[in-house]
Amino acid sequence: MKKNLGFLGLSLALVALLSCGGSPKQSNVSAQQTAEVQPYPYFSGDSALMFAAVQVGFGPRVPNTPAHGACADWMIAKLSAYGAKISVQSFDAVGYDKTVYKARNIMASFAPENPDRILLMSHWDSRHIADHDPDESLQHLPIDGANDGASGVAILIELARLMHDKAPAIGVDILMLDVEDQGTPENVKNFSPNEETWCLGSQYWAKEAQKNGYKARYGILLDMVGSPTAEFPMEQYSVSYAPDVVEKLWAKAGELGVGQHFVYQKIGAITDDHYFINKIAGIPTVDIIHYSDANRKGFPDEWHTHADNMSALSAKTLRAVGMLLTAVVYQPLVW
């Protein structure tokens, strides 16, 4: 997943965005106090953490496994119970090693009749191997993907629960993307980087969306959003394709008192699901993804290791990201 491809040349929008330097001043009001005076429901990090635990409880959600199928069925049932219109996109995806994955993209639509929509996404599969685990004897085994997969899904399901209780004014599509994390490992013989072996679900979905004329104001992708030390910098593809969305999101995070996670730092391009949604479907989409230059790998320590289990998640971080998405749903970004 997600190879950092380096800087592709910063757009003028990014220069303008960062020209003043630093981040917005944080409010002295706590995040919970801030949320309580907002005209939208309270997002529970504890509830999101529970939804992550349910996913991990199925076992690694690797395509073609019983755990994968059981988790898909659970997501469909849960989102249906929250009043969403469900559409399931079943397809075959061919992996880097020619494995044919029986895959499912799952979309839950709220107010499907409303043409004014936003798109919220996460991948829900977990990696088939722990290729970055420090214990080489365990590298061939699949991972739980608590942070890398389950965290984003958990936030979106908790948000669906809120929308069931209080409908927003805008149409919202929650998209659970499959086969994101089965790309080429770096330790295979004759390794050659190929971004198209990653994000197979979003590639398929974006082509179908383009064909069918799907439209949304903008999209937001969640990826590895549950670590207690999470930092979400401004990723290059996000800024290049959706500069206004980046600017508004990071500013809103500061207003909500969670700006310590949404850092005003520019990083290189990361191949993730948002890249193909931007490039193929033409929907300006931002990637909220944990990445820090202070980390040797860039991604969190548990990335693609067996340490990516429930201990890697924090209810406080899930709440911080969930607060931001709740604000976006009930007070959509405008410019």
Secondary structure by P-SEA (a helix, b strand, c coil): cccccccccccaaaaaaaccccccccccccaaaaaaacccccccaaaaaaaaaaaaaacccccccaaaaaaaaaaaaaaaaaccbbbbbbbbbbcccccccbbbbbbbbcccccccbbbbbbbccccccccccccccccccccccccccaaaaaaaaaaaaaaaaccccbbbbbbbccccccccccccccbbbbccccaaaaaaaaaaaaaacccccbbbbbccccccccccccccccccccaaaaaaaaaaaaaaccccccccccccccccaaaaaaaccccccccbbbbbccccccccccccccccccccccaaaaaaaaaaaaaaaaccccc
